[in-house]
Amino acid sequence: MNLRSLNLMNFMLKQSFKYLLLTLILIYIQFGTVYAQLEIGTHLQLKNIKPAFGYGLNLELGIPTDSDWRLAFRGYMSIFSEAVPEYAPVTDYLGQVLVNTKTGFPTKGFDRGIGIRIYYQTSEFQPYFGFGATYMFNDIIGPGEDANIDYLERSLNYDFTGGFSYLLGDNLTLYLECHYANITRMTEFTYTSSLGVNVGLTFRFGRNKFAEYYEY
């Protein structure tokens, strides 16, 4: 990944943290007396498009309730290892379909997303569903790449998530989820959607007891 790409990534990360901080402030103002709980974790991600394997961090802010349902806000980032994706064919000015000139080039990439999760919290096993937005960033690594030129493929997508979490204790949670993202714009790759499986472990600050069910 060249210097320009790294600078862009740093800028986007800074913007993400700003938006996250603003979200936390707004949530505190709205639910200040509810004492929302922060949860931080790490995860592995496997996608059906390449780069296919990644790892990352996630942050979730849950709103405690005495009902069977709980609302949470989640942000995450996944970094994917180098792999060769499937490139889309191109059409020249004569209408002839040609092989993409980048075919065979590897890419490195990352996903970043924010969204809402709704948990059904009647036991230690808690199914949930959610929706949000995911930003996909891929850097195409060509031979003899010019350091002053970015060979990028970006897309901002909407996504849906379904899965479950399992409470391992007062602070630890294990979760497994399926993640579907509709890809809104990719010109170099053939993909129009992404399906992934995430498995992660999180640590919650404060007791991992949200509902009346957990009060002894």
Protein Blocks (a to p, Z undefined) as FASTA:
>chain_A
ZZklmmmmmmmmmmmmmmmmmmmmmmmmmmmmnopaddddddddddfbdcfbdcdddddd
ddddfbfbdcdddddddddddddddddddddfkopacddfkgoiacdddddddddddddd
fbfbdcdddddddddddddddehiafkbccddddddddddddddddfbfkbccddddddd
ddfbdfkbmbfbdcdddddddddedjfbfblmlpZZ
